[in-house]
Amino acid sequence: MNEKLREIYNQILQRLALVDFDKIWKGFHQCKFALYTDEVVYFADTT
């Protein structure tokens, strides 16, 4: 499961890199995020 969360996290991170957040809302920017299940939390390269 950790490997799958890592894969999904990286896919989301790549998509977010394409977003111009400032165009959505002035001063808006990308923030760190986590993915989680009932058993595991994946935050960047930590579980």
ModelCIF file with pLDDT and N, C-alpha, C, O atoms, coordinates in Angstrom:
data_MODEL
#
_entry.id   MODEL 
#
_entity.id                         1 
_entity.type                       polymer 
_entity.pdbx_number_of_molecules   1 
#
_entity_poly.entity_id                      1 
_entity_poly.type                           'polypeptide(L)' 
_entity_poly.nstd_linkage                   no 
_entity_poly.nstd_monomer                   no 
_entity_poly.pdbx_seq_one_letter_code       MNEKLREIYNQILQRLALVDFDKIWKGFHQCKFALYTDEVVYFADTT 
_entity_poly.pdbx_seq_one_letter_code_can   MNEKLREIYNQILQRLALVDFDKIWKGFHQCKFALYTDEVVYFADTT 
_entity_poly.pdbx_strand_id                 A 
#
loop_
_entity_poly_seq.entity_id 
_entity_poly_seq.num 
_entity_poly_seq.mon_id 
_entity_poly_seq.hetero 
1 1  MET n 
1 2  ASN n 
1 3  GLU n 
1 4  LYS n 
1 5  LEU n 
1 6  ARG n 
1 7  GLU n 
1 8  ILE n 
1 9  TYR n 
1 10 ASN n 
1 11 GLN n 
1 12 ILE n 
1 13 LEU n 
1 14 GLN n 
1 15 ARG n 
1 16 LEU n 
1 17 ALA n 
1 18 LEU n 
1 19 VAL n 
1 20 ASP n 
1 21 PHE n 
1 22 ASP n 
1 23 LYS n 
1 24 ILE n 
1 25 TRP n 
1 26 LYS n 
1 27 GLY n 
1 28 PHE n 
1 29 HIS n 
1 30 GLN n 
1 31 CYS n 
1 32 LYS n 
1 33 PHE n 
1 34 ALA n 
1 35 LEU n 
1 36 TYR n 
1 37 THR n 
1 38 ASP n 
1 39 GLU n 
1 40 VAL n 
1 41 VAL n 
1 42 TYR n 
1 43 PHE n 
1 44 ALA n 
1 45 ASP n 
1 46 THR n 
1 47 THR n 
#
_struct_asym.id          A 
_struct_asym.entity_id   1 
#
loop_
_ma_qa_metric.id 
_ma_qa_metric.mode 
_ma_qa_metric.name 
_ma_qa_metric.software_group_id 
_ma_qa_metric.type 
1 global pLDDT . pLDDT 
2 local  pLDDT . pLDDT 
#
_ma_qa_metric_global.metric_id      1 
_ma_qa_metric_global.metric_value   89.53 
_ma_qa_metric_global.model_id       1 
_ma_qa_metric_global.ordinal_id     1 
#
loop_
_ma_qa_metric_local.label_asym_id 
_ma_qa_metric_local.label_comp_id 
_ma_qa_metric_local.label_seq_id 
_ma_qa_metric_local.metric_id 
_ma_qa_metric_local.metric_value 
_ma_qa_metric_local.model_id 
_ma_qa_metric_local.ordinal_id 
A MET 1  2 64.00 1 1  
A ASN 2  2 80.00 1 2  
A GLU 3  2 86.00 1 3  
A LYS 4  2 88.00 1 4  
A LEU 5  2 89.00 1 5  
A ARG 6  2 89.00 1 6  
A GLU 7  2 92.00 1 7  
A ILE 8  2 93.00 1 8  
A TYR 9  2 93.00 1 9  
A ASN 10 2 93.00 1 10 
A GLN 11 2 96.00 1 11 
A ILE 12 2 96.00 1 12 
A LEU 13 2 94.00 1 13 
A GLN 14 2 95.00 1 14 
A ARG 15 2 96.00 1 15 
A LEU 16 2 95.00 1 16 
A ALA 17 2 94.00 1 17 
A LEU 18 2 97.00 1 18 
A VAL 19 2 97.00 1 19 
A ASP 20 2 96.00 1 20 
A PHE 21 2 95.00 1 21 
A ASP 22 2 95.00 1 22 
A LYS 23 2 95.00 1 23 
A ILE 24 2 95.00 1 24 
A TRP 25 2 95.00 1 25 
A LYS 26 2 96.00 1 26 
A GLY 27 2 95.00 1 27 
A PHE 28 2 94.00 1 28 
A HIS 29 2 92.00 1 29 
A GLN 30 2 91.00 1 30 
A CYS 31 2 90.00 1 31 
A LYS 32 2 91.00 1 32 
A PHE 33 2 92.00 1 33 
A ALA 34 2 93.00 1 34 
A LEU 35 2 93.00 1 35 
A TYR 36 2 91.00 1 36 
A THR 37 2 89.00 1 37 
A ASP 38 2 91.00 1 38 
A GLU 39 2 89.00 1 39 
A VAL 40 2 89.00 1 40 
A VAL 41 2 89.00 1 41 
A TYR 42 2 90.00 1 42 
A PHE 43 2 87.00 1 43 
A ALA 44 2 82.00 1 44 
A ASP 45 2 68.00 1 45 
A THR 46 2 62.00 1 46 
A THR 47 2 56.00 1 47 
#
loop_
_atom_site.group_PDB 
_atom_site.id 
_atom_site.type_symbol 
_atom_site.label_atom_id 
_atom_site.label_alt_id 
_atom_site.label_comp_id 
_atom_site.label_asym_id 
_atom_site.label_entity_id 
_atom_site.label_seq_id 
_atom_site.pdbx_PDB_ins_code 
_atom_site.Cartn_x 
_atom_site.Cartn_y 
_atom_site.Cartn_z 
_atom_site.occupancy 
_atom_site.B_iso_or_equiv 
_atom_site.pdbx_formal_charge 
_atom_site.auth_seq_id 
_atom_site.auth_comp_id 
_atom_site.auth_asym_id 
_atom_site.auth_atom_id 
_atom_site.pdbx_PDB_model_num 
ATOM 1   N N  . MET A 1 1  ? 0.820  -1.197 0.000   1.00 64.00 ? 1  MET A N  1 
ATOM 2   C CA . MET A 1 1  ? 0.000  0.000  0.000   1.00 64.00 ? 1  MET A CA 1 
ATOM 3   C C  . MET A 1 1  ? 0.866  1.264  0.000   1.00 64.00 ? 1  MET A C  1 
ATOM 4   O O  . MET A 1 1  ? 0.521  2.239  -0.668  1.00 64.00 ? 1  MET A O  1 
ATOM 5   N N  . ASN A 1 2  ? 1.967  1.265  0.725   1.00 80.00 ? 2  ASN A N  1 
ATOM 6   C CA . ASN A 1 2  ? 2.826  2.447  0.763   1.00 80.00 ? 2  ASN A CA 1 
ATOM 7   C C  . ASN A 1 2  ? 3.328  2.817  -0.622  1.00 80.00 ? 2  ASN A C  1 
ATOM 8   O O  . ASN A 1 2  ? 3.400  3.996  -0.969  1.00 80.00 ? 2  ASN A O  1 
ATOM 9   N N  . GLU A 1 3  ? 3.673  1.815  -1.405  1.00 86.00 ? 3  GLU A N  1 
ATOM 10  C CA . GLU A 1 3  ? 4.190  2.062  -2.759  1.00 86.00 ? 3  GLU A CA 1 
ATOM 11  C C  . GLU A 1 3  ? 3.107  2.667  -3.645  1.00 86.00 ? 3  GLU A C  1 
ATOM 12  O O  . GLU A 1 3  ? 3.387  3.551  -4.455  1.00 86.00 ? 3  GLU A O  1 
ATOM 13  N N  . LYS A 1 4  ? 1.888  2.202  -3.497  1.00 88.00 ? 4  LYS A N  1 
ATOM 14  C CA . LYS A 1 4  ? 0.768  2.741  -4.287  1.00 88.00 ? 4  LYS A CA 1 
ATOM 15  C C  . LYS A 1 4  ? 0.487  4.197  -3.894  1.00 88.00 ? 4  LYS A C  1 
ATOM 16  O O  . LYS A 1 4  ? 0.251  5.037  -4.762  1.00 88.00 ? 4  LYS A O  1 
ATOM 17  N N  . LEU A 1 5  ? 0.513  4.493  -2.602  1.00 89.00 ? 5  LEU A N  1 
ATOM 18  C CA . LEU A 1 5  ? 0.318  5.875  -2.157  1.00 89.00 ? 5  LEU A CA 1 
ATOM 19  C C  . LEU A 1 5  ? 1.434  6.776  -2.691  1.00 89.00 ? 5  LEU A C  1 
ATOM 20  O O  . LEU A 1 5  ? 1.179  7.907  -3.103  1.00 89.00 ? 5  LEU A O  1 
ATOM 21  N N  . ARG A 1 6  ? 2.647  6.280  -2.683  1.00 89.00 ? 6  ARG A N  1 
ATOM 22  C CA . ARG A 1 6  ? 3.772  7.047  -3.213  1.00 89.00 ? 6  ARG A CA 1 
ATOM 23  C C  . ARG A 1 6  ? 3.562  7.349  -4.700  1.00 89.00 ? 6  ARG A C  1 
ATOM 24  O O  . ARG A 1 6  ? 3.817  8.466  -5.150  1.00 89.00 ? 6  ARG A O  1 
ATOM 25  N N  . GLU A 1 7  ? 3.105  6.367  -5.452  1.00 92.00 ? 7  GLU A N  1 
ATOM 26  C CA . GLU A 1 7  ? 2.856  6.536  -6.879  1.00 92.00 ? 7  GLU A CA 1 
ATOM 27  C C  . GLU A 1 7  ? 1.767  7.587  -7.119  1.00 92.00 ? 7  GLU A C  1 
ATOM 28  O O  . GLU A 1 7  ? 1.928  8.477  -7.954  1.00 92.00 ? 7  GLU A O  1 
ATOM 29  N N  . ILE A 1 8  ? 0.670  7.477  -6.388  1.00 93.00 ? 8  ILE A N  1 
ATOM 30  C CA . ILE A 1 8  ? -0.425 8.430  -6.519  1.00 93.00 ? 8  ILE A CA 1 
ATOM 31  C C  . ILE A 1 8  ? 0.034  9.826  -6.101  1.00 93.00 ? 8  ILE A C  1 
ATOM 32  O O  . ILE A 1 8  ? -0.278 10.809 -6.772  1.00 93.00 ? 8  ILE A O  1 
ATOM 33  N N  . TYR A 1 9  ? 0.764  9.913  -5.008  1.00 93.00 ? 9  TYR A N  1 
ATOM 34  C CA . TYR A 1 9  ? 1.279  11.198 -4.521  1.00 93.00 ? 9  TYR A CA 1 
ATOM 35  C C  . TYR A 1 9  ? 2.129  11.867 -5.602  1.00 93.00 ? 9  TYR A C  1 
ATOM 36  O O  . TYR A 1 9  ? 1.970  13.058 -5.869  1.00 93.00 ? 9  TYR A O  1 
ATOM 37  N N  . ASN A 1 10 ? 3.013  11.116 -6.211  1.00 93.00 ? 10 ASN A N  1 
ATOM 38  C CA . ASN A 1 10 ? 3.888  11.671 -7.244  1.00 93.00 ? 10 ASN A CA 1 
ATOM 39  C C  . ASN A 1 10 ? 3.099  12.119 -8.477  1.00 93.00 ? 10 ASN A C  1 
ATOM 40  O O  . ASN A 1 10 ? 3.442  13.125 -9.098  1.00 93.00 ? 10 ASN A O  1 
ATOM 41  N N  . GLN A 1 11 ? 2.057  11.386 -8.830  1.00 96.00 ? 11 GLN A N  1 
ATOM 42  C CA . GLN A 1 11 ? 1.213  11.791 -9.955  1.00 96.00 ? 11 GLN A CA 1 
ATOM 43  C C  . GLN A 1 11 ? 0.502  13.113 -9.649  1.00 96.00 ? 11 GLN A C  1 
ATOM 44  O O  . GLN A 1 11 ? 0.427  13.992 -10.508 1.00 96.00 ? 11 GLN A O  1 
ATOM 45  N N  . ILE A 1 12 ? -0.009 13.248 -8.453  1.00 96.00 ? 12 ILE A N  1 
ATOM 46  C CA . ILE A 1 12 ? -0.673 14.494 -8.050  1.00 96.00 ? 12 ILE A CA 1 
ATOM 47  C C  . ILE A 1 12 ? 0.331  15.634 -8.027  1.00 96.00 ? 12 ILE A C  1 
ATOM 48  O O  . ILE A 1 12 ? 0.028  16.734 -8.489  1.00 96.00 ? 12 ILE A O  1 
ATOM 49  N N  . LEU A 1 13 ? 1.518  15.388 -7.499  1.00 94.00 ? 13 LEU A N  1 
ATOM 50  C CA . LEU A 1 13 ? 2.561  16.407 -7.431  1.00 94.00 ? 13 LEU A CA 1 
ATOM 51  C C  . LEU A 1 13 ? 2.935  16.908 -8.825  1.00 94.00 ? 13 LEU A C  1 
ATOM 52  O O  . LEU A 1 13 ? 3.130  18.107 -9.022  1.00 94.00 ? 13 LEU A O  1 
ATOM 53  N N  . GLN A 1 14 ? 3.035  16.002 -9.782  1.00 95.00 ? 14 GLN A N  1 
ATOM 54  C CA . GLN A 1 14 ? 3.344  16.388 -11.164 1.00 95.00 ? 14 GLN A CA 1 
ATOM 55  C C  . GLN A 1 14 ? 2.226  17.248 -11.759 1.00 95.00 ? 14 GLN A C  1 
ATOM 56  O O  . GLN A 1 14 ? 2.497  18.226 -12.456 1.00 95.00 ? 14 GLN A O  1 
ATOM 57  N N  . ARG A 1 15 ? 1.000  16.890 -11.491 1.00 96.00 ? 15 ARG A N  1 
ATOM 58  C CA . ARG A 1 15 ? -0.123 17.678 -12.015 1.00 96.00 ? 15 ARG A CA 1 
ATOM 59  C C  . ARG A 1 15 ? -0.180 19.058 -11.367 1.00 96.00 ? 15 ARG A C  1 
ATOM 60  O O  . ARG A 1 15 ? -0.454 20.055 -12.036 1.00 96.00 ? 15 ARG A O  1 
ATOM 61  N N  . LEU A 1 16 ? 0.078  19.111 -10.074 1.00 95.00 ? 16 LEU A N  1 
ATOM 62  C CA . LEU A 1 16 ? 0.061  20.398 -9.387  1.00 95.00 ? 16 LEU A CA 1 
ATOM 63  C C  . LEU A 1 16 ? 1.161  21.327 -9.893  1.00 95.00 ? 16 LEU A C  1 
ATOM 64  O O  . LEU A 1 16 ? 1.006  22.548 -9.872  1.00 95.00 ? 16 LEU A O  1 
ATOM 65  N N  . ALA A 1 17 ? 2.265  20.750 -10.343 1.00 94.00 ? 17 ALA A N  1 
ATOM 66  C CA . ALA A 1 17 ? 3.374  21.557 -10.866 1.00 94.00 ? 17 ALA A CA 1 
ATOM 67  C C  . ALA A 1 17 ? 2.962  22.305 -12.136 1.00 94.00 ? 17 ALA A C  1 
ATOM 68  O O  . ALA A 1 17 ? 3.593  23.299 -12.495 1.00 94.00 ? 17 ALA A O  1 
ATOM 69  N N  . LEU A 1 18 ? 1.930  21.848 -12.807 1.00 97.00 ? 18 LEU A N  1 
ATOM 70  C CA . LEU A 1 18 ? 1.454  22.486 -14.038 1.00 97.00 ? 18 LEU A CA 1 
ATOM 71  C C  . LEU A 1 18 ? 0.451  23.616 -13.783 1.00 97.00 ? 18 LEU A C  1 
ATOM 72  O O  . LEU A 1 18 ? 0.110  24.361 -14.702 1.00 97.00 ? 18 LEU A O  1 
ATOM 73  N N  . VAL A 1 19 ? -0.011 23.740 -12.562 1.00 97.00 ? 19 VAL A N  1 
ATOM 74  C CA . VAL A 1 19 ? -1.041 24.721 -12.232 1.00 97.00 ? 19 VAL A CA 1 
ATOM 75  C C  . VAL A 1 19 ? -0.408 26.073 -11.912 1.00 97.00 ? 19 VAL A C  1 
ATOM 76  O O  . VAL A 1 19 ? 0.552  26.153 -11.146 1.00 97.00 ? 19 VAL A O  1 
ATOM 77  N N  . ASP A 1 20 ? -0.952 27.126 -12.504 1.00 96.00 ? 20 ASP A N  1 
ATOM 78  C CA . ASP A 1 20 ? -0.544 28.486 -12.155 1.00 96.00 ? 20 ASP A CA 1 
ATOM 79  C C  . ASP A 1 20 ? -1.517 28.974 -11.077 1.00 96.00 ? 20 ASP A C  1 
ATOM 80  O O  . ASP A 1 20 ? -2.552 29.565 -11.386 1.00 96.00 ? 20 ASP A O  1 
ATOM 81  N N  . PHE A 1 21 ? -1.181 28.725 -9.833  1.00 95.00 ? 21 PHE A N  1 
ATOM 82  C CA . PHE A 1 21 ? -2.071 29.009 -8.719  1.00 95.00 ? 21 PHE A CA 1 
ATOM 83  C C  . PHE A 1 21 ? -2.409 30.491 -8.612  1.00 95.00 ? 21 PHE A C  1 
ATOM 84  O O  . PHE A 1 21 ? -3.515 30.843 -8.202  1.00 95.00 ? 21 PHE A O  1 
ATOM 85  N N  . ASP A 1 22 ? -1.486 31.353 -8.969  1.00 95.00 ? 22 ASP A N  1 
ATOM 86  C CA . ASP A 1 22 ? -1.716 32.787 -8.889  1.00 95.00 ? 22 ASP A CA 1 
ATOM 87  C C  . ASP A 1 22 ? -2.807 33.233 -9.865  1.00 95.00 ? 22 ASP A C  1 
ATOM 88  O O  . ASP A 1 22 ? -3.486 34.231 -9.624  1.00 95.00 ? 22 ASP A O  1 
ATOM 89  N N  . LYS A 1 23 ? -2.974 32.500 -10.958 1.00 95.00 ? 23 LYS A N  1 
ATOM 90  C CA . LYS A 1 23 ? -4.062 32.814 -11.897 1.00 95.00 ? 23 LYS A CA 1 
ATOM 91  C C  . LYS A 1 23 ? -5.417 32.439 -11.316 1.00 95.00 ? 23 LYS A C  1 
ATOM 92  O O  . LYS A 1 23 ? -6.426 33.070 -11.630 1.00 95.00 ? 23 LYS A O  1 
ATOM 93  N N  . ILE A 1 24 ? -5.443 31.426 -10.480 1.00 95.00 ? 24 ILE A N  1 
ATOM 94  C CA . ILE A 1 24 ? -6.691 31.006 -9.848  1.00 95.00 ? 24 ILE A CA 1 
ATOM 95  C C  . ILE A 1 24 ? -7.127 32.066 -8.840  1.00 95.00 ? 24 ILE A C  1 
ATOM 96  O O  . ILE A 1 24 ? -8.289 32.470 -8.798  1.00 95.00 ? 24 ILE A O  1 
ATOM 97  N N  . TRP A 1 25 ? -6.167 32.502 -8.032  1.00 95.00 ? 25 TRP A N  1 
ATOM 98  C CA . TRP A 1 25 ? -6.442 33.495 -6.996  1.00 95.00 ? 25 TRP A CA 1 
ATOM 99  C C  . TRP A 1 25 ? -5.132 34.197 -6.686  1.00 95.00 ? 25 TRP A C  1 
ATOM 100 O O  . TRP A 1 25 ? -4.130 33.540 -6.401  1.00 95.00 ? 25 TRP A O  1 
ATOM 101 N N  . LYS A 1 26 ? -5.126 35.505 -6.736  1.00 96.00 ? 26 LYS A N  1 
ATOM 102 C CA . LYS A 1 26 ? -3.904 36.276 -6.482  1.00 96.00 ? 26 LYS A CA 1 
ATOM 103 C C  . LYS A 1 26 ? -3.322 35.897 -5.117  1.00 96.00 ? 26 LYS A C  1 
ATOM 104 O O  . LYS A 1 26 ? -4.013 35.938 -4.099  1.00 96.00 ? 26 LYS A O  1 
ATOM 105 N N  . GLY A 1 27 ? -2.046 35.532 -5.119  1.00 95.00 ? 27 GLY A N  1 
ATOM 106 C CA . GLY A 1 27 ? -1.367 35.152 -3.881  1.00 95.00 ? 27 GLY A CA 1 
ATOM 107 C C  . GLY A 1 27 ? -1.539 33.688 -3.493  1.00 95.00 ? 27 GLY A C  1 
ATOM 108 O O  . GLY A 1 27 ? -0.924 33.222 -2.533  1.00 95.00 ? 27 GLY A O  1 
ATOM 109 N N  . PHE A 1 28 ? -2.369 32.962 -4.234  1.00 94.00 ? 28 PHE A N  1 
ATOM 110 C CA . PHE A 1 28 ? -2.602 31.543 -3.970  1.00 94.00 ? 28 PHE A CA 1 
ATOM 111 C C  . PHE A 1 28 ? -1.371 30.766 -4.406  1.00 94.00 ? 28 PHE A C  1 
ATOM 112 O O  . PHE A 1 28 ? -0.771 31.094 -5.429  1.00 94.00 ? 28 PHE A O  1 
ATOM 113 N N  . HIS A 1 29 ? -0.984 29.750 -3.658  1.00 92.00 ? 29 HIS A N  1 
ATOM 114 C CA . HIS A 1 29 ? 0.189  28.965 -4.005  1.00 92.00 ? 29 HIS A CA 1 
ATOM 115 C C  . HIS A 1 29 ? 0.016  27.514 -3.561  1.00 92.00 ? 29 HIS A C  1 
ATOM 116 O O  . HIS A 1 29 ? -0.848 27.189 -2.747  1.00 92.00 ? 29 HIS A O  1 
ATOM 117 N N  . GLN A 1 30 ? 0.853  26.669 -4.114  1.00 91.00 ? 30 GLN A N  1 
ATOM 118 C CA . GLN A 1 30 ? 0.809  25.245 -3.782  1.00 91.00 ? 30 GLN A CA 1 
ATOM 119 C C  . GLN A 1 30 ? 1.302  25.038 -2.356  1.00 91.00 ? 30 GLN A C  1 
ATOM 120 O O  . GLN A 1 30 ? 2.272  25.660 -1.922  1.00 91.00 ? 30 GLN A O  1 
ATOM 121 N N  . CYS A 1 31 ? 0.626  24.165 -1.646  1.00 90.00 ? 31 CYS A N  1 
ATOM 122 C CA . CYS A 1 31 ? 1.017  23.818 -0.277  1.00 90.00 ? 31 CYS A CA 1 
ATOM 123 C C  . CYS A 1 31 ? 1.370  22.339 -0.210  1.00 90.00 ? 31 CYS A C  1 
ATOM 124 O O  . CYS A 1 31 ? 1.015  21.560 -1.095  1.00 90.00 ? 31 CYS A O  1 
ATOM 125 N N  . LYS A 1 32 ? 2.058  21.973 0.828   1.00 91.00 ? 32 LYS A N  1 
ATOM 126 C CA . LYS A 1 32 ? 2.346  20.566 1.054   1.00 91.00 ? 32 LYS A CA 1 
ATOM 127 C C  . LYS A 1 32 ? 1.038  19.845 1.347   1.00 91.00 ? 32 LYS A C  1 
ATOM 128 O O  . LYS A 1 32 ? 0.100  20.437 1.882   1.00 91.00 ? 32 LYS A O  1 
ATOM 129 N N  . PHE A 1 33 ? 0.979  18.570 0.994   1.00 92.00 ? 33 PHE A N  1 
ATOM 130 C CA . PHE A 1 33 ? -0.231 17.796 1.226   1.00 92.00 ? 33 PHE A CA 1 
ATOM 131 C C  . PHE A 1 33 ? 0.147  16.368 1.587   1.00 92.00 ? 33 PHE A C  1 
ATOM 132 O O  . PHE A 1 33 ? 1.282  15.940 1.378   1.00 92.00 ? 33 PHE A O  1 
ATOM 133 N N  . ALA A 1 34 ? -0.806 15.646 2.124   1.00 93.00 ? 34 ALA A N  1 
ATOM 134 C CA . ALA A 1 34 ? -0.600 14.248 2.506   1.00 93.00 ? 34 ALA A CA 1 
ATOM 135 C C  . ALA A 1 34 ? -1.741 13.410 1.942   1.00 93.00 ? 34 ALA A C  1 
ATOM 136 O O  . ALA A 1 34 ? -2.852 13.900 1.740   1.00 93.00 ? 34 ALA A O  1 
ATOM 137 N N  . LEU A 1 35 ? -1.447 12.153 1.696   1.00 93.00 ? 35 LEU A N  1 
ATOM 138 C CA . LEU A 1 35 ? -2.462 11.164 1.348   1.00 93.00 ? 35 LEU A CA 1 
ATOM 139 C C  . LEU A 1 35 ? -2.518 10.169 2.495   1.00 93.00 ? 35 LEU A C  1 
ATOM 140 O O  . LEU A 1 35 ? -1.499 9.867  3.115   1.00 93.00 ? 35 LEU A O  1 
ATOM 141 N N  . TYR A 1 36 ? -3.707 9.664  2.774   1.00 91.00 ? 36 TYR A N  1 
ATOM 142 C CA . TYR A 1 36 ? -3.794 8.735  3.893   1.00 91.00 ? 36 TYR A CA 1 
ATOM 143 C C  . TYR A 1 36 ? -4.898 7.712  3.701   1.00 91.00 ? 36 TYR A C  1 
ATOM 144 O O  . TYR A 1 36 ? -5.857 7.917  2.956   1.00 91.00 ? 36 TYR A O  1 
ATOM 145 N N  . THR A 1 37 ? -4.722 6.612  4.399   1.00 89.00 ? 37 THR A N  1 
ATOM 146 C CA . THR A 1 37 ? -5.738 5.571  4.491   1.00 89.00 ? 37 THR A CA 1 
ATOM 147 C C  . THR A 1 37 ? -6.051 5.418  5.973   1.00 89.00 ? 37 THR A C  1 
ATOM 148 O O  . THR A 1 37 ? -5.591 6.209  6.796   1.00 89.00 ? 37 THR A O  1 
ATOM 149 N N  . ASP A 1 38 ? -6.822 4.414  6.304   1.00 91.00 ? 38 ASP A N  1 
ATOM 150 C CA . ASP A 1 38 ? -7.100 4.147  7.720   1.00 91.00 ? 38 ASP A CA 1 
ATOM 151 C C  . ASP A 1 38 ? -5.847 3.718  8.471   1.00 91.00 ? 38 ASP A C  1 
ATOM 152 O O  . ASP A 1 38 ? -5.790 3.807  9.698   1.00 91.00 ? 38 ASP A O  1 
ATOM 153 N N  . GLU A 1 39 ? -4.837 3.250  7.730   1.00 89.00 ? 39 GLU A N  1 
ATOM 154 C CA . GLU A 1 39 ? -3.653 2.679  8.364   1.00 89.00 ? 39 GLU A CA 1 
ATOM 155 C C  . GLU A 1 39 ? -2.368 3.463  8.135   1.00 89.00 ? 39 GLU A C  1 
ATOM 156 O O  . GLU A 1 39 ? -1.449 3.380  8.949   1.00 89.00 ? 39 GLU A O  1 
ATOM 157 N N  . VAL A 1 40 ? -2.285 4.219  7.050   1.00 89.00 ? 40 VAL A N  1 
ATOM 158 C CA . VAL A 1 40 ? -1.021 4.842  6.652   1.00 89.00 ? 40 VAL A CA 1 
ATOM 159 C C  . VAL A 1 40 ? -1.243 6.293  6.229   1.00 89.00 ? 40 VAL A C  1 
ATOM 160 O O  . VAL A 1 40 ? -2.250 6.632  5.608   1.00 89.00 ? 40 VAL A O  1 
ATOM 161 N N  . VAL A 1 41 ? -0.273 7.138  6.582   1.00 89.00 ? 41 VAL A N  1 
ATOM 162 C CA . VAL A 1 41 ? -0.240 8.510  6.093   1.00 89.00 ? 41 VAL A CA 1 
ATOM 163 C C  . VAL A 1 41 ? 1.014  8.654  5.249   1.00 89.00 ? 41 VAL A C  1 
ATOM 164 O O  . VAL A 1 41 ? 2.103  8.280  5.683   1.00 89.00 ? 41 VAL A O  1 
ATOM 165 N N  . TYR A 1 42 ? 0.868  9.198  4.036   1.00 90.00 ? 42 TYR A N  1 
ATOM 166 C CA . TYR A 1 42 ? 2.028  9.429  3.176   1.00 90.00 ? 42 TYR A CA 1 
ATOM 167 C C  . TYR A 1 42 ? 2.171  10.927 2.978   1.00 90.00 ? 42 TYR A C  1 
ATOM 168 O O  . TYR A 1 42 ? 1.282  11.579 2.430   1.00 90.00 ? 42 TYR A O  1 
ATOM 169 N N  . PHE A 1 43 ? 3.292  11.468 3.428   1.00 87.00 ? 43 PHE A N  1 
ATOM 170 C CA . PHE A 1 43 ? 3.592  12.888 3.334   1.00 87.00 ? 43 PHE A CA 1 
ATOM 171 C C  . PHE A 1 43 ? 4.965  13.054 2.723   1.00 87.00 ? 43 PHE A C  1 
ATOM 172 O O  . PHE A 1 43 ? 5.977  12.805 3.379   1.00 87.00 ? 43 PHE A O  1 
ATOM 173 N N  . ALA A 1 44 ? 5.005  13.477 1.459   1.00 82.00 ? 44 ALA A N  1 
ATOM 174 C CA . ALA A 1 44 ? 6.261  13.591 0.698   1.00 82.00 ? 44 ALA A CA 1 
ATOM 175 C C  . ALA A 1 44 ? 6.961  12.230 0.719   1.00 82.00 ? 44 ALA A C  1 
ATOM 176 O O  . ALA A 1 44 ? 6.394  11.241 0.252   1.00 82.00 ? 44 ALA A O  1 
ATOM 177 N N  . ASP A 1 45 ? 8.154  12.168 1.241   1.00 68.00 ? 45 ASP A N  1 
ATOM 178 C CA . ASP A 1 45 ? 8.871  10.889 1.275   1.00 68.00 ? 45 ASP A CA 1 
ATOM 179 C C  . ASP A 1 45 ? 8.859  10.247 2.652   1.00 68.00 ? 45 ASP A C  1 
ATOM 180 O O  . ASP A 1 45 ? 9.775  9.503  3.002   1.00 68.00 ? 45 ASP A O  1 
ATOM 181 N N  . THR A 1 46 ? 7.831  10.530 3.428   1.00 62.00 ? 46 THR A N  1 
ATOM 182 C CA . THR A 1 46 ? 7.734  9.912  4.749   1.00 62.00 ? 46 THR A CA 1 
ATOM 183 C C  . THR A 1 46 ? 6.397  9.189  4.869   1.00 62.00 ? 46 THR A C  1 
ATOM 184 O O  . THR A 1 46 ? 5.399  9.623  4.292   1.00 62.00 ? 46 THR A O  1 
ATOM 185 N N  . THR A 1 47 ? 6.376  8.110  5.603   1.00 56.00 ? 47 THR A N  1 
ATOM 186 C CA . THR A 1 47 ? 5.130  7.366  5.833   1.00 56.00 ? 47 THR A CA 1 
ATOM 187 C C  . THR A 1 47 ? 4.929  7.182  7.319   1.00 56.00 ? 47 THR A C  1 
ATOM 188 O O  . THR A 1 47 ? 3.941  6.580  7.739   1.00 56.00 ? 47 THR A O  1 
#
